[in-house]
Amino acid sequence: MIGKGGCPEQASAKICMRVLVITGAGVSAESGISTFRGKDGYWRNLDPTKLATPEAFARNPNLVWNWYCERRRRIGRAQPNPAHQAIANLALQADEFLLVTQNVDDLHVRAGLPPEKMVQIHGDIFMTRCSRCEFRRYEHEQEQDGASLPKCPDCGALMRPGVVWFGEQLDLRKIGEVENFVTGGDCDLVIVAGTSALFGYIIDWALRARGQAGQLIEVNPEETSLSQFATRLFREPAGVALPRVVDELLSNGSA
């Protein structure tokens, strides 16, 4: 299949396609990272959706930091699964590619995905930023004993995890990156994997990116708001379906 950009024939293994992939918590769950929703997401009998808020941080920053430090350690021990590896492979072979992930972990990058081909729309759990000014730093691990809280070296305010909490706005710069790709031309293929598509912007980006003729593949064991628009449905875990989908793409040059 020749992509909409009309790519010339090349000696490389690249497929001439413009591809957008959107991933959610279901992809990381297959690596053992608990999702927020469901009984497995609870931490010390606390609901994560009640911890990941500005109000919770203001009320008890020690508790919130302890939770995030434990999450960092768990993510650090986790390994990319076949879904992460398949997406990274597709990113390296597609002519134009962008991954928009709702996941705050680093498993896509550790699977080999070039960071410049990814937007973590909900932030990066290994980024620590000031709650007042623009200072931020990357910390792969941080041991937090609950007694001392990290303070900003510039203004002295409390540091916080560099993620988007419930009730907060998305980073406008990251929205801009996604919008630039979506408006830069119709995609030959959009893959949405492991997300319940509860956020309107996920549905909007997926549908706008596919344009009039692009294919929309949904990979999710459950039906979602996007299912009715999909051209192909895989009711399987991403780690099972995505390697097969990507192998087909790379073998046939089409979805």
C-alpha positions in Angstrom: 0.0 0.0 0.0 1.3 3.4 -1.0 0.7 6.0 1.7 -1.1 9.3 1.0 2.2 11.1 0.9 3.1 9.2 -2.4 6.4 7.9 -1.1 8.9 6.7 -3.7 10.1 3.2 -3.7 13.1 2.8 -1.3 15.6 0.0 -0.7 14.9 0.2 3.0 12.3 -1.8 4.9 10.2 1.2 5.6 6.5 1.1 4.9 5.2 4.1 3.2 2.4 4.9 5.7 1.4 7.7 8.0 0.6 6.1 11.4 -0.9 7.3 14.6 -0.9 5.0 17.6 -2.8 5.7 20.8 -2.2 3.6 23.9 -3.7 3.4 27.4 -3.3 1.7 30.7 -4.3 -1.7 29.3 -1.0 -1.9 27.4 1.1 -1.3 30.6 -1.1 -3.6 32.6 0.2 -6.5 30.6 3.7 -5.7 32.1 2.2 -5.9 35.6 1.6 -2.2 36.1 -1.8 -1.8 37.9 -4.4 0.4 36.3 -6.3 3.0 38.4 -9.7 1.3 37.8 -10.6 -2.0 39.5 -9.6 -3.7 42.7 -6.0 -4.3 41.5 -5.4 -0.5 41.3 -5.9 0.1 45.0 -2.9 1.0 47.2 -3.1 0.5 50.9 -6.8 0.3 50.5 -6.8 3.8 49.0 -8.5 4.7 45.8 -5.8 6.0 43.4 -8.3 8.4 41.8 -8.5 10.1 45.1 -4.7 10.3 45.5 -3.9 11.7 42.0 -5.4 15.1 42.6 -4.1 18.5 43.5 -6.3 18.4 46.6 -4.8 15.2 47.9 -1.3 16.6 47.4 -2.2 19.8 49.3 -3.8 17.8 52.1 -1.1 15.1 52.5 1.9 15.5 50.2 3.8 12.8 52.1 1.2 10.2 51.4 1.0 11.2 47.7 4.8 11.1 47.3 5.1 7.7 49.0 2.5 6.4 46.6 4.3 7.8 43.5 7.7 6.6 44.7 6.3 3.1 45.1 4.9 3.3 41.6 8.3 4.4 40.3 9.9 1.4 41.8 7.3 -0.9 40.4 7.6 0.6 37.0 11.4 0.3 37.2 11.1 -3.4 37.8 8.6 -4.0 35.1 9.6 -5.0 31.5 8.2 -4.0 28.2 5.9 -6.6 26.8 5.3 -7.7 23.2 2.8 -4.8 22.6 5.5 -2.2 23.4 8.0 -4.0 21.2 5.6 -4.2 18.3 4.8 -0.5 18.5 8.5 0.4 18.7 9.1 -1.8 15.6 6.3 -0.1 13.7 7.6 3.3 14.7 11.0 2.5 13.2 9.5 1.2 9.9 6.7 3.7 9.2 7.4 6.6 7.0 5.6 9.0 9.4 4.7 7.9 13.0 3.5 9.3 16.3 2.6 7.5 19.5 0.2 9.3 21.9 0.2 7.5 25.2 -1.9 8.1 28.3 0.7 6.0 30.2 3.2 7.8 32.4 5.7 5.0 32.5 8.9 4.6 30.3 8.1 1.2 28.9 7.6 2.4 25.3 11.0 4.0 25.3 12.7 1.0 26.9 11.2 -1.1 24.1 13.1 0.9 21.6 10.6 3.7 20.6 12.5 6.9 19.8 11.4 9.5 22.3 10.8 12.1 19.6 8.1 9.9 18.1 6.1 9.8 21.4 3.9 12.3 23.3 3.1 11.3 26.9 -0.1 13.3 27.1 -0.6 12.6 30.8 3.0 13.4 31.8 6.0 11.3 32.9 6.1 9.7 36.3 9.9 10.0 36.4 9.8 13.8 36.0 9.7 15.8 39.2 8.6 19.4 38.9 8.1 22.4 41.1 4.5 23.1 42.2 5.1 26.8 41.8 7.7 27.7 39.2 9.0 26.1 36.0 11.9 24.1 37.5 11.9 20.4 36.7 14.3 17.5 36.7 14.3 13.9 35.6 14.7 11.2 38.3 14.5 7.6 37.3 14.2 6.6 40.9 13.6 8.6 44.1 13.7 7.1 47.5 11.1 8.8 49.7 11.0 8.0 53.4 7.9 10.0 54.1 9.8 12.3 56.5 11.3 14.7 54.0 9.7 16.2 51.0 11.6 17.4 47.9 11.9 21.2 47.7 12.5 23.3 44.6 16.1 24.5 44.6 15.0 27.7 42.8 12.0 28.9 44.8 11.8 26.5 47.8 8.2 25.3 47.0 7.3 21.6 47.2 8.2 19.5 44.2 5.6 17.2 42.8 5.4 14.3 40.2 5.4 15.6 36.7 2.0 14.0 35.8 -1.4 15.3 35.0 -3.7 14.8 37.9 -7.4 14.5 37.8 -8.9 18.0 37.5 -5.8 19.5 35.8 -5.5 20.7 32.3 -3.3 18.9 29.8 0.0 20.4 28.8 -0.6 22.9 26.0 2.7 22.2 24.4 2.0 18.5 24.2 -1.5 19.1 22.8 0.2 21.2 20.2 2.6 18.4 19.2 -0.4 16.0 18.7 -2.4 18.6 16.8 0.5 19.4 14.5 0.7 15.7 13.6 -3.1 15.2 13.3 -3.5 18.3 11.1 -0.4 17.6 9.1 -2.2 15.1 6.8 -4.6 12.2 7.0 -3.2 9.0 8.4 -3.3 5.7 6.5 -3.7 3.9 9.8 -4.7 4.7 13.4 -4.3 2.1 16.1 -6.0 2.6 19.5 -4.9 -0.1 22.0 -5.5 -0.7 25.7 -7.6 2.4 26.4 -11.2 2.7 27.3 -11.4 5.9 25.3 -13.2 7.8 28.1 -11.6 11.1 27.3 -13.1 13.1 24.4 -9.7 14.2 23.1 -8.7 10.6 22.5 -11.7 10.0 20.3 -11.3 13.3 18.6 -7.7 12.7 17.7 -8.3 9.1 16.5 -11.2 10.1 14.2 -9.7 13.2 12.8 -6.3 11.5 12.2 -7.9 8.7 10.1 -9.6 11.2 7.8 -12.0 9.9 5.2 -10.1 6.8 4.0 -7.7 5.7 6.7 -8.1 2.6 8.7 -8.9 2.6 12.4 -7.9 -0.5 14.3 -9.0 -1.0 17.9 -7.3 -3.4 20.2 -9.2 -4.0 23.4 -10.8 -7.0 25.1 -13.9 -4.7 25.9 -16.1 -2.5 23.8 -15.3 1.2 23.9 -16.8 4.4 22.6 -14.5 4.1 19.6 -15.6 0.5 18.7 -18.4 1.7 16.4 -15.9 3.6 14.3 -13.3 0.9 13.9 -12.6 -0.7 10.6 -11.0 -3.7 12.4 -11.6 -4.9 15.9 -9.3 -7.2 18.0 -10.9 -8.3 21.2 -7.6 -9.5 22.6 -4.9 -8.1 24.9 -2.6 -5.8 23.1 0.4 -8.1 23.7 -1.4 -10.8 21.7 -2.9 -8.8 18.9 -0.4 -6.0 18.2 2.6 -8.2 17.2 0.3 -10.0 14.7 -1.0 -6.7 13.4 2.5 -5.2 13.0 3.8 -8.3 11.3 1.0 -8.2 8.8 1.7 -4.5 8.1 5.4 -5.1 7.6 4.8 -8.2 5.5 2.1 -6.8 3.2 2.7 -3.0 3.4 -1.0 -2.5 4.3 -3.4 -2.9 7.2 
